[in-house]
Amino acid sequence: MSKQTTSAQPDTAHRPAPQHPAGADIVMLKDGQTRVSCHGDDGALGHPLIWLTAETQPDGSASVTCPYCSRIFQRPIAG
Ligand SMILES: [Zn+2]
């Protein structure tokens, strides 16, 4: 009889890193806007007010992710 050992280790090593956390909010920036403030939500996701700068891409779009609440601020392609 072979004795089977059940691994108690959770299978997290091979878990693919998600591009965005589940349920992350996406906030659209105004045209030409690169600076945006974020303080999360009033609830559990609240955090101190911080200012973020969206990095403009070659196509004119821009985006930045809040390091606190993972909220994504996006600016559509200019034009
Ligand atoms: Zn935030």
PDB file of the backbone (N, CA, C, O) and the ligand in Angstrom, with CONECT records:
HET     ZN  A 101       1
ATOM      1  N   MET A   1       0.838  -1.198   0.000  1.00  0.00           N
ATOM      2  CA  MET A   1       0.000   0.000   0.000  1.00  0.00           C
ATOM      3  C   MET A   1       0.875   1.251   0.000  1.00  0.00           C
ATOM      4  O   MET A   1       1.807   1.393   0.792  1.00  0.00           O
ATOM      5  N   SER A   2       0.556   2.093  -0.863  1.00  0.00           N
ATOM      6  CA  SER A   2       1.301   3.348  -0.897  1.00  0.00           C
ATOM      7  C   SER A   2       0.563   4.396  -0.072  1.00  0.00           C
ATOM      8  O   SER A   2      -0.657   4.550  -0.130  1.00  0.00           O
ATOM      9  N   LYS A   3       1.354   5.081   0.673  1.00  0.00           N
ATOM     10  CA  LYS A   3       0.754   6.087   1.546  1.00  0.00           C
ATOM     11  C   LYS A   3       0.819   7.453   0.859  1.00  0.00           C
ATOM     12  O   LYS A   3       1.900   7.961   0.561  1.00  0.00           O
ATOM     13  N   GLN A   4      -0.313   8.017   0.622  1.00  0.00           N
ATOM     14  CA  GLN A   4      -0.335   9.293  -0.096  1.00  0.00           C
ATOM     15  C   GLN A   4      -0.255  10.450   0.883  1.00  0.00           C
ATOM     16  O   GLN A   4      -0.965  10.516   1.886  1.00  0.00           O
ATOM     17  N   THR A   5       0.641  11.351   0.541  1.00  0.00           N
ATOM     18  CA  THR A   5       0.785  12.524   1.396  1.00  0.00           C
ATOM     19  C   THR A   5       0.074  13.705   0.747  1.00  0.00           C
ATOM     20  O   THR A   5       0.368  14.085  -0.386  1.00  0.00           O
ATOM     21  N   THR A   6      -0.817  14.245   1.453  1.00  0.00           N
ATOM     22  CA  THR A   6      -1.538  15.398   0.917  1.00  0.00           C
ATOM     23  C   THR A   6      -0.763  16.675   1.222  1.00  0.00           C
ATOM     24  O   THR A   6      -0.502  17.014   2.377  1.00  0.00           O
ATOM     25  N   SER A   7      -0.416  17.355   0.170  1.00  0.00           N
ATOM     26  CA  SER A   7       0.324  18.598   0.367  1.00  0.00           C
ATOM     27  C   SER A   7      -0.579  19.664   0.964  1.00  0.00           C
ATOM     28  O   SER A   7      -1.676  19.930   0.473  1.00  0.00           O
ATOM     29  N   ALA A   8      -0.096  20.251   2.007  1.00  0.00           N
ATOM     30  CA  ALA A   8      -0.888  21.279   2.667  1.00  0.00           C
ATOM     31  C   ALA A   8      -0.568  22.661   2.125  1.00  0.00           C
ATOM     32  O   ALA A   8      -1.157  23.665   2.526  1.00  0.00           O
ATOM     33  N   GLN A   9       0.387  22.680   1.200  1.00  0.00           N
ATOM     34  CA  GLN A   9       0.766  23.992   0.690  1.00  0.00           C
ATOM     35  C   GLN A   9      -0.244  24.483  -0.335  1.00  0.00           C
ATOM     36  O   GLN A   9      -0.602  23.752  -1.258  1.00  0.00           O
ATOM     37  N   PRO A  10      -0.694  25.694  -0.180  1.00  0.00           N
ATOM     38  CA  PRO A  10      -1.607  26.261  -1.179  1.00  0.00           C
ATOM     39  C   PRO A  10      -0.869  26.496  -2.483  1.00  0.00           C
ATOM     40  O   PRO A  10       0.312  26.842  -2.504  1.00  0.00           O
ATOM     41  N   ASP A  11      -1.583  26.304  -3.539  1.00  0.00           N
ATOM     42  CA  ASP A  11      -0.966  26.424  -4.860  1.00  0.00           C
ATOM     43  C   ASP A  11      -0.961  27.881  -5.302  1.00  0.00           C
ATOM     44  O   ASP A  11      -1.735  28.300  -6.163  1.00  0.00           O
ATOM     45  N   THR A  12      -0.075  28.624  -4.693  1.00  0.00           N
ATOM     46  CA  THR A  12      -0.016  30.043  -5.038  1.00  0.00           C
ATOM     47  C   THR A  12       1.197  30.368  -5.875  1.00  0.00           C
ATOM     48  O   THR A  12       1.282  31.447  -6.461  1.00  0.00           O
ATOM     49  N   ALA A  13       2.134  29.446  -5.934  1.00  0.00           N
ATOM     50  CA  ALA A  13       3.381  29.727  -6.640  1.00  0.00           C
ATOM     51  C   ALA A  13       3.140  29.912  -8.129  1.00  0.00           C
ATOM     52  O   ALA A  13       3.816  30.699  -8.790  1.00  0.00           O
ATOM     53  N   HIS A  14       2.170  29.178  -8.640  1.00  0.00           N
ATOM     54  CA  HIS A  14       1.948  29.227 -10.076  1.00  0.00           C
ATOM     55  C   HIS A  14       0.767  30.107 -10.438  1.00  0.00           C
ATOM     56  O   HIS A  14       0.306  30.124 -11.580  1.00  0.00           O
ATOM     57  N   ARG A  15       0.299  30.820  -9.469  1.00  0.00           N
ATOM     58  CA  ARG A  15      -0.863  31.657  -9.743  1.00  0.00           C
ATOM     59  C   ARG A  15      -0.446  32.821 -10.628  1.00  0.00           C
ATOM     60  O   ARG A  15       0.478  33.556 -10.280  1.00  0.00           O
ATOM     61  N   PRO A  16      -1.094  32.999 -11.740  1.00  0.00           N
ATOM     62  CA  PRO A  16      -0.748  34.122 -12.619  1.00  0.00           C
ATOM     63  C   PRO A  16      -1.067  35.452 -11.963  1.00  0.00           C
ATOM     64  O   PRO A  16      -2.110  35.618 -11.330  1.00  0.00           O
ATOM     65  N   ALA A  17      -0.167  36.379 -12.122  1.00  0.00           N
ATOM     66  CA  ALA A  17      -0.384  37.694 -11.529  1.00  0.00           C
ATOM     67  C   ALA A  17      -1.456  38.434 -12.320  1.00  0.00           C
ATOM     68  O   ALA A  17      -1.303  38.640 -13.524  1.00  0.00           O
ATOM     69  N   PRO A  18      -2.513  38.826 -11.674  1.00  0.00           N
ATOM     70  CA  PRO A  18      -3.574  39.545 -12.379  1.00  0.00           C
ATOM     71  C   PRO A  18      -3.120  40.938 -12.783  1.00  0.00           C
ATOM     72  O   PRO A  18      -2.383  41.600 -12.052  1.00  0.00           O
ATOM     73  N   GLN A  19      -3.561  41.366 -13.931  1.00  0.00           N
ATOM     74  CA  GLN A  19      -3.230  42.709 -14.382  1.00  0.00           C
ATOM     75  C   GLN A  19      -3.836  43.746 -13.452  1.00  0.00           C
ATOM     76  O   GLN A  19      -3.198  44.742 -13.110  1.00  0.00           O
ATOM     77  N   HIS A  20      -5.048  43.505 -13.056  1.00  0.00           N
ATOM     78  CA  HIS A  20      -5.724  44.418 -12.154  1.00  0.00           C
ATOM     79  C   HIS A  20      -6.419  43.597 -11.076  1.00  0.00           C
ATOM     80  O   HIS A  20      -6.976  42.538 -11.364  1.00  0.00           O
ATOM     81  N   PRO A  21      -6.392  44.067  -9.869  1.00  0.00           N
ATOM     82  CA  PRO A  21      -7.135  43.365  -8.822  1.00  0.00           C
ATOM     83  C   PRO A  21      -8.610  43.298  -9.169  1.00  0.00           C
ATOM     84  O   PRO A  21      -9.155  44.198  -9.807  1.00  0.00           O
ATOM     85  N   ALA A  22      -9.231  42.246  -8.751  1.00  0.00           N
ATOM     86  CA  ALA A  22     -10.652  42.090  -9.054  1.00  0.00           C
ATOM     87  C   ALA A  22     -11.449  43.229  -8.457  1.00  0.00           C
ATOM     88  O   ALA A  22     -11.279  43.590  -7.293  1.00  0.00           O
ATOM     89  N   GLY A  23     -12.308  43.777  -9.264  1.00  0.00           N
ATOM     90  CA  GLY A  23     -13.180  44.831  -8.754  1.00  0.00           C
ATOM     91  C   GLY A  23     -12.539  46.196  -8.712  1.00  0.00           C
ATOM     92  O   GLY A  23     -13.084  47.122  -8.111  1.00  0.00           O
ATOM     93  N   ALA A  24     -11.373  46.336  -9.349  1.00  0.00           N
ATOM     94  CA  ALA A  24     -10.714  47.639  -9.332  1.00  0.00           C
ATOM     95  C   ALA A  24     -11.541  48.649 -10.116  1.00  0.00           C
ATOM     96  O   ALA A  24     -12.090  48.353 -11.177  1.00  0.00           O
ATOM     97  N   ASP A  25     -11.607  49.828  -9.567  1.00  0.00           N
ATOM     98  CA  ASP A  25     -12.353  50.883 -10.233  1.00  0.00           C
ATOM     99  C   ASP A  25     -11.498  51.514 -11.322  1.00  0.00           C
ATOM    100  O   ASP A  25     -10.277  51.609 -11.192  1.00  0.00           O
ATOM    101  N   ILE A  26     -12.135  51.932 -12.368  1.00  0.00           N
ATOM    102  CA  ILE A  26     -11.453  52.671 -13.415  1.00  0.00           C
ATOM    103  C   ILE A  26     -12.117  54.033 -13.523  1.00  0.00           C
ATOM    104  O   ILE A  26     -13.318  54.145 -13.768  1.00  0.00           O
ATOM    105  N   VAL A  27     -11.304  55.062 -13.334  1.00  0.00           N
ATOM    106  CA  VAL A  27     -11.819  56.429 -13.371  1.00  0.00           C
ATOM    107  C   VAL A  27     -11.253  57.108 -14.610  1.00  0.00           C
ATOM    108  O   VAL A  27     -10.043  57.109 -14.839  1.00  0.00           O
ATOM    109  N   MET A  28     -12.133  57.675 -15.392  1.00  0.00           N
ATOM    110  CA  MET A  28     -11.683  58.349 -16.598  1.00  0.00           C
ATOM    111  C   MET A  28     -11.242  59.773 -16.273  1.00  0.00           C
ATOM    112  O   MET A  28     -11.929  60.508 -15.564  1.00  0.00           O
ATOM    113  N   LEU A  29     -10.082  60.143 -16.808  1.00  0.00           N
ATOM    114  CA  LEU A  29      -9.586  61.504 -16.619  1.00  0.00           C
ATOM    115  C   LEU A  29     -10.152  62.397 -17.706  1.00  0.00           C
ATOM    116  O   LEU A  29     -10.555  61.942 -18.777  1.00  0.00           O
ATOM    117  N   LYS A  30     -10.169  63.677 -17.395  1.00  0.00           N
ATOM    118  CA  LYS A  30     -10.611  64.638 -18.402  1.00  0.00           C
ATOM    119  C   LYS A  30      -9.533  64.796 -19.460  1.00  0.00           C
ATOM    120  O   LYS A  30      -8.374  64.432 -19.263  1.00  0.00           O
ATOM    121  N   ASP A  31      -9.950  65.348 -20.577  1.00  0.00           N
ATOM    122  CA  ASP A  31      -9.011  65.526 -21.681  1.00  0.00           C
ATOM    123  C   ASP A  31      -7.878  66.454 -21.259  1.00  0.00           C
ATOM    124  O   ASP A  31      -8.121  67.579 -20.823  1.00  0.00           O
ATOM    125  N   GLY A  32      -6.660  65.990 -21.387  1.00  0.00           N
ATOM    126  CA  GLY A  32      -5.503  66.806 -21.046  1.00  0.00           C
ATOM    127  C   GLY A  32      -5.119  66.733 -19.580  1.00  0.00           C
ATOM    128  O   GLY A  32      -4.108  67.308 -19.179  1.00  0.00           O
ATOM    129  N   GLN A  33      -5.897  66.046 -18.783  1.00  0.00           N
ATOM    130  CA  GLN A  33      -5.613  65.969 -17.347  1.00  0.00           C
ATOM    131  C   GLN A  33      -4.576  64.895 -17.057  1.00  0.00           C
ATOM    132  O   GLN A  33      -4.683  63.762 -17.526  1.00  0.00           O
ATOM    133  N   THR A  34      -3.577  65.271 -16.282  1.00  0.00           N
ATOM    134  CA  THR A  34      -2.566  64.286 -15.891  1.00  0.00           C
ATOM    135  C   THR A  34      -2.447  64.161 -14.379  1.00  0.00           C
ATOM    136  O   THR A  34      -2.008  63.135 -13.860  1.00  0.00           O
ATOM    137  N   ARG A  35      -2.843  65.219 -13.682  1.00  0.00           N
ATOM    138  CA  ARG A  35      -2.764  65.176 -12.226  1.00  0.00           C
ATOM    139  C   ARG A  35      -4.131  64.841 -11.659  1.00  0.00           C
ATOM    140  O   ARG A  35      -5.146  65.423 -12.044  1.00  0.00           O
ATOM    141  N   VAL A  36      -4.133  63.901 -10.747  1.00  0.00           N
ATOM    142  CA  VAL A  36      -5.402  63.481 -10.158  1.00  0.00           C
ATOM    143  C   VAL A  36      -5.166  63.120  -8.693  1.00  0.00           C
ATOM    144  O   VAL A  36      -4.140  62.537  -8.344  1.00  0.00           O
ATOM    145  N   SER A  37      -6.105  63.465  -7.861  1.00  0.00           N
ATOM    146  CA  SER A  37      -6.007  63.124  -6.448  1.00  0.00           C
ATOM    147  C   SER A  37      -6.877  61.908  -6.163  1.00  0.00           C
ATOM    148  O   SER A  37      -7.886  61.671  -6.827  1.00  0.00           O
ATOM    149  N   CYS A  38      -6.458  61.144  -5.157  1.00  0.00           N
ATOM    150  CA  CYS A  38      -7.234  59.975  -4.777  1.00  0.00           C
ATOM    151  C   CYS A  38      -7.158  59.806  -3.272  1.00  0.00           C
ATOM    152  O   CYS A  38      -6.092  59.931  -2.669  1.00  0.00           O
ATOM    153  N   HIS A  39      -8.270  59.527  -2.694  1.00  0.00           N
ATOM    154  CA  HIS A  39      -8.277  59.206  -1.268  1.00  0.00           C
ATOM    155  C   HIS A  39      -9.090  57.954  -1.023  1.00  0.00           C
ATOM    156  O   HIS A  39      -9.566  57.703   0.085  1.00  0.00           O
ATOM    157  N   GLY A  40      -9.241  57.171  -2.086  1.00  0.00           N
ATOM    158  CA  GLY A  40      -9.978  55.927  -1.941  1.00  0.00           C
ATOM    159  C   GLY A  40     -11.451  56.160  -1.672  1.00  0.00           C
ATOM    160  O   GLY A  40     -12.022  57.183  -2.052  1.00  0.00           O
ATOM    161  N   ASP A  41     -12.035  55.211  -1.025  1.00  0.00           N
ATOM    162  CA  ASP A  41     -13.435  55.336  -0.662  1.00  0.00           C
ATOM    163  C   ASP A  41     -13.550  55.731   0.799  1.00  0.00           C
ATOM    164  O   ASP A  41     -12.569  55.717   1.543  1.00  0.00           O
ATOM    165  N   ASP A  42     -14.742  56.076   1.186  1.00  0.00           N
ATOM    166  CA  ASP A  42     -14.949  56.434   2.589  1.00  0.00           C
ATOM    167  C   ASP A  42     -14.942  55.202   3.490  1.00  0.00           C
ATOM    168  O   ASP A  42     -14.804  55.303   4.709  1.00  0.00           O
ATOM    169  N   GLY A  43     -15.093  54.048   2.867  1.00  0.00           N
ATOM    170  CA  GLY A  43     -15.175  52.830   3.663  1.00  0.00           C
ATOM    171  C   GLY A  43     -13.815  52.202   3.916  1.00  0.00           C
ATOM    172  O   GLY A  43     -12.848  52.890   4.243  1.00  0.00           O
ATOM    173  N   ALA A  44     -13.756  50.921   3.763  1.00  0.00           N
ATOM    174  CA  ALA A  44     -12.546  50.169   4.099  1.00  0.00           C
ATOM    175  C   ALA A  44     -11.391  50.501   3.166  1.00  0.00           C
ATOM    176  O   ALA A  44     -10.227  50.304   3.514  1.00  0.00           O
ATOM    177  N   LEU A  45     -11.713  51.000   1.990  1.00  0.00           N
ATOM    178  CA  LEU A  45     -10.660  51.277   1.017  1.00  0.00           C
ATOM    179  C   LEU A  45     -10.147  52.703   1.111  1.00  0.00           C
ATOM    180  O   LEU A  45      -9.340  53.122   0.282  1.00  0.00           O
ATOM    181  N   GLY A  46     -10.591  53.445   2.090  1.00  0.00           N
ATOM    182  CA  GLY A  46     -10.138  54.812   2.227  1.00  0.00           C
ATOM    183  C   GLY A  46      -8.666  54.885   2.577  1.00  0.00           C
ATOM    184  O   GLY A  46      -8.129  53.991   3.233  1.00  0.00           O
ATOM    185  N   HIS A  47      -8.017  55.950   2.140  1.00  0.00           N
ATOM    186  CA  HIS A  47      -6.600  56.150   2.449  1.00  0.00           C
ATOM    187  C   HIS A  47      -6.311  57.645   2.399  1.00  0.00           C
ATOM    188  O   HIS A  47      -7.121  58.418   1.886  1.00  0.00           O
ATOM    189  N   PRO A  48      -5.158  58.059   2.929  1.00  0.00           N
ATOM    190  CA  PRO A  48      -4.826  59.495   2.898  1.00  0.00           C
ATOM    191  C   PRO A  48      -4.833  60.024   1.470  1.00  0.00           C
ATOM    192  O   PRO A  48      -4.520  59.307   0.520  1.00  0.00           O
ATOM    193  N   LEU A  49      -5.194  61.285   1.344  1.00  0.00           N
ATOM    194  CA  LEU A  49      -5.237  61.906   0.026  1.00  0.00           C
ATOM    195  C   LEU A  49      -3.845  61.961  -0.587  1.00  0.00           C
ATOM    196  O   LEU A  49      -2.896  62.435   0.038  1.00  0.00           O
ATOM    197  N   ILE A  50      -3.740  61.486  -1.784  1.00  0.00           N
ATOM    198  CA  ILE A  50      -2.466  61.559  -2.504  1.00  0.00           C
ATOM    199  C   ILE A  50      -2.735  62.088  -3.905  1.00  0.00           C
ATOM    200  O   ILE A  50      -3.856  62.046  -4.410  1.00  0.00           O
ATOM    201  N   TRP A  51      -1.669  62.585  -4.510  1.00  0.00           N
ATOM    202  CA  TRP A  51      -1.777  63.061  -5.881  1.00  0.00           C
ATOM    203  C   TRP A  51      -0.990  62.134  -6.784  1.00  0.00           C
ATOM    204  O   TRP A  51       0.125  61.721  -6.464  1.00  0.00           O
ATOM    205  N   LEU A  52      -1.583  61.820  -7.900  1.00  0.00           N
ATOM    206  CA  LEU A  52      -0.947  60.926  -8.857  1.00  0.00           C
ATOM    207  C   LEU A  52      -0.775  61.653 -10.178  1.00  0.00           C
ATOM    208  O   LEU A  52      -1.559  62.537 -10.523  1.00  0.00           O
ATOM    209  N   THR A  53       0.248  61.274 -10.903  1.00  0.00           N
ATOM    210  CA  THR A  53       0.468  61.840 -12.226  1.00  0.00           C
ATOM    211  C   THR A  53       0.369  60.728 -13.254  1.00  0.00           C
ATOM    212  O   THR A  53       1.125  59.758 -13.222  1.00  0.00           O
ATOM    213  N   ALA A  54      -0.566  60.887 -14.154  1.00  0.00           N
ATOM    214  CA  ALA A  54      -0.735  59.889 -15.198  1.00  0.00           C
ATOM    215  C   ALA A  54       0.374  60.040 -16.232  1.00  0.00           C
ATOM    216  O   ALA A  54       0.659  61.144 -16.695  1.00  0.00           O
ATOM    217  N   GLU A  55       0.983  58.940 -16.584  1.00  0.00           N
ATOM    218  CA  GLU A  55       2.055  58.980 -17.564  1.00  0.00           C
ATOM    219  C   GLU A  55       1.458  58.915 -18.967  1.00  0.00           C
ATOM    220  O   GLU A  55       0.718  57.994 -19.310  1.00  0.00           O
ATOM    221  N   THR A  56       1.800  59.907 -19.751  1.00  0.00           N
ATOM    222  CA  THR A  56       1.278  59.973 -21.102  1.00  0.00           C
ATOM    223  C   THR A  56       2.011  58.985 -22.006  1.00  0.00           C
ATOM    224  O   THR A  56       3.240  58.924 -22.023  1.00  0.00           O
ATOM    225  N   GLN A  57       1.239  58.229 -22.742  1.00  0.00           N
ATOM    226  CA  GLN A  57       1.798  57.259 -23.667  1.00  0.00           C
ATOM    227  C   GLN A  57       1.980  57.911 -25.039  1.00  0.00           C
ATOM    228  O   GLN A  57       1.410  58.968 -25.308  1.00  0.00           O
ATOM    229  N   PRO A  58       2.771  57.281 -25.900  1.00  0.00           N
ATOM    230  CA  PRO A  58       2.994  57.850 -27.244  1.00  0.00           C
ATOM    231  C   PRO A  58       1.704  58.072 -28.030  1.00  0.00           C
ATOM    232  O   PRO A  58       1.644  58.960 -28.881  1.00  0.00           O
ATOM    233  N   ASP A  59       0.696  57.290 -27.760  1.00  0.00           N
ATOM    234  CA  ASP A  59      -0.553  57.463 -28.517  1.00  0.00           C
ATOM    235  C   ASP A  59      -1.451  58.544 -27.919  1.00  0.00           C
ATOM    236  O   ASP A  59      -2.551  58.789 -28.414  1.00  0.00           O
ATOM    237  N   GLY A  60      -0.979  59.185 -26.860  1.00  0.00           N
ATOM    238  CA  GLY A  60      -1.759  60.269 -26.288  1.00  0.00           C
ATOM    239  C   GLY A  60      -2.606  59.845 -25.115  1.00  0.00           C
ATOM    240  O   GLY A  60      -3.136  60.696 -24.400  1.00  0.00           O
ATOM    241  N   SER A  61      -2.744  58.575 -24.901  1.00  0.00           N
ATOM    242  CA  SER A  61      -3.492  58.129 -23.734  1.00  0.00           C
ATOM    243  C   SER A  61      -2.600  58.200 -22.504  1.00  0.00           C
ATOM    244  O   SER A  61      -1.386  58.372 -22.615  1.00  0.00           O
ATOM    245  N   ALA A  62      -3.194  58.071 -21.363  1.00  0.00           N
ATOM    246  CA  ALA A  62      -2.419  58.119 -20.131  1.00  0.00           C
ATOM    247  C   ALA A  62      -3.146  57.309 -19.072  1.00  0.00           C
ATOM    248  O   ALA A  62      -4.367  57.154 -19.106  1.00  0.00           O
ATOM    249  N   SER A  63      -2.368  56.801 -18.140  1.00  0.00           N
ATOM    250  CA  SER A  63      -2.991  56.053 -17.061  1.00  0.00           C
ATOM    251  C   SER A  63      -2.059  56.006 -15.869  1.00  0.00           C
ATOM    252  O   SER A  63      -0.839  56.092 -16.008  1.00  0.00           O
ATOM    253  N   VAL A  64      -2.651  55.868 -14.701  1.00  0.00           N
ATOM    254  CA  VAL A  64      -1.886  55.725 -13.470  1.00  0.00           C
ATOM    255  C   VAL A  64      -2.751  54.919 -12.507  1.00  0.00           C
ATOM    256  O   VAL A  64      -3.976  55.037 -12.489  1.00  0.00           O
ATOM    257  N   THR A  65      -2.086  54.110 -11.720  1.00  0.00           N
ATOM    258  CA  THR A  65      -2.804  53.277 -10.761  1.00  0.00           C
ATOM    259  C   THR A  65      -2.487  53.739  -9.349  1.00  0.00           C
ATOM    260  O   THR A  65      -1.320  53.916  -8.998  1.00  0.00           O
ATOM    261  N   CYS A  66      -3.505  53.931  -8.549  1.00  0.00           N
ATOM    262  CA  CYS A  66      -3.294  54.335  -7.166  1.00  0.00           C
ATOM    263  C   CYS A  66      -2.656  53.188  -6.392  1.00  0.00           C
ATOM    264  O   CYS A  66      -3.180  52.074  -6.389  1.00  0.00           O
ATOM    265  N   PRO A  67      -1.520  53.455  -5.733  1.00  0.00           N
ATOM    266  CA  PRO A  67      -0.856  52.381  -4.998  1.00  0.00           C
ATOM    267  C   PRO A  67      -1.619  51.944  -3.760  1.00  0.00           C
ATOM    268  O   PRO A  67      -1.365  50.865  -3.225  1.00  0.00           O
ATOM    269  N   TYR A  68      -2.535  52.756  -3.308  1.00  0.00           N
ATOM    270  CA  TYR A  68      -3.292  52.405  -2.114  1.00  0.00           C
ATOM    271  C   TYR A  68      -4.479  51.512  -2.436  1.00  0.00           C
ATOM    272  O   TYR A  68      -4.621  50.421  -1.884  1.00  0.00           O
ATOM    273  N   CYS A  69      -5.324  51.985  -3.330  1.00  0.00           N
ATOM    274  CA  CYS A  69      -6.588  51.296  -3.548  1.00  0.00           C
ATOM    275  C   CYS A  69      -6.674  50.671  -4.935  1.00  0.00           C
ATOM    276  O   CYS A  69      -7.710  50.125  -5.315  1.00  0.00           O
ATOM    277  N   SER A  70      -5.580  50.754  -5.688  1.00  0.00           N
ATOM    278  CA  SER A  70      -5.515  50.109  -7.003  1.00  0.00           C
ATOM    279  C   SER A  70      -6.530  50.678  -7.977  1.00  0.00           C
ATOM    280  O   SER A  70      -6.819  50.069  -9.007  1.00  0.00           O
ATOM    281  N   ARG A  71      -7.059  51.822  -7.661  1.00  0.00           N
ATOM    282  CA  ARG A  71      -7.964  52.473  -8.597  1.00  0.00           C
ATOM    283  C   ARG A  71      -7.155  52.921  -9.803  1.00  0.00           C
ATOM    284  O   ARG A  71      -6.037  53.419  -9.665  1.00  0.00           O
ATOM    285  N   ILE A  72      -7.722  52.742 -10.968  1.00  0.00           N
ATOM    286  CA  ILE A  72      -7.004  53.066 -12.189  1.00  0.00           C
ATOM    287  C   ILE A  72      -7.585  54.329 -12.810  1.00  0.00           C
ATOM    288  O   ILE A  72      -8.782  54.417 -13.083  1.00  0.00           O
ATOM    289  N   PHE A  73      -6.720  55.291 -13.024  1.00  0.00           N
ATOM    290  CA  PHE A  73      -7.145  56.526 -13.679  1.00  0.00           C
ATOM    291  C   PHE A  73      -6.636  56.501 -15.107  1.00  0.00           C
ATOM    292  O   PHE A  73      -5.440  56.347 -15.355  1.00  0.00           O
ATOM    293  N   GLN A  74      -7.553  56.652 -16.033  1.00  0.00           N
ATOM    294  CA  GLN A  74      -7.205  56.553 -17.435  1.00  0.00           C
ATOM    295  C   GLN A  74      -7.666  57.786 -18.190  1.00  0.00           C
ATOM    296  O   GLN A  74      -8.728  58.346 -17.917  1.00  0.00           O
ATOM    297  N   ARG A  75      -6.845  58.194 -19.143  1.00  0.00           N
ATOM    298  CA  ARG A  75      -7.245  59.249 -20.045  1.00  0.00           C
ATOM    299  C   ARG A  75      -7.280  58.654 -21.437  1.00  0.00           C
ATOM    300  O   ARG A  75      -6.326  57.999 -21.858  1.00  0.00           O
ATOM    301  N   PRO A  76      -8.350  58.870 -22.145  1.00  0.00           N
ATOM    302  CA  PRO A  76      -8.450  58.298 -23.478  1.00  0.00           C
ATOM    303  C   PRO A  76      -7.465  58.952 -24.423  1.00  0.00           C
ATOM    304  O   PRO A  76      -6.887  59.996 -24.121  1.00  0.00           O
ATOM    305  N   ILE A  77      -7.284  58.326 -25.563  1.00  0.00           N
ATOM    306  CA  ILE A  77      -6.375  58.849 -26.567  1.00  0.00           C
ATOM    307  C   ILE A  77      -6.832  60.239 -27.000  1.00  0.00           C
ATOM    308  O   ILE A  77      -7.992  60.456 -27.351  1.00  0.00           O
ATOM    309  N   ALA A  78      -5.886  61.164 -26.965  1.00  0.00           N
ATOM    310  CA  ALA A  78      -6.219  62.535 -27.325  1.00  0.00           C
ATOM    311  C   ALA A  78      -6.569  62.625 -28.799  1.00  0.00           C
ATOM    312  O   ALA A  78      -6.072  61.866 -29.631  1.00  0.00           O
ATOM    313  N   GLY A  79      -7.429  63.565 -29.088  1.00  0.00           N
ATOM    314  CA  GLY A  79      -7.770  63.756 -30.478  1.00  0.00           C
ATOM    315  C   GLY A  79      -9.239  63.590 -30.651  1.00  0.00           C
ATOM    316  O   GLY A  79      -9.747  63.712 -31.765  1.00  0.00           O
TER     317      GLY A  79
HETATM  318 ZN    ZN A 101      -6.627  55.497  -4.124  1.00  0.00          ZN2+
END
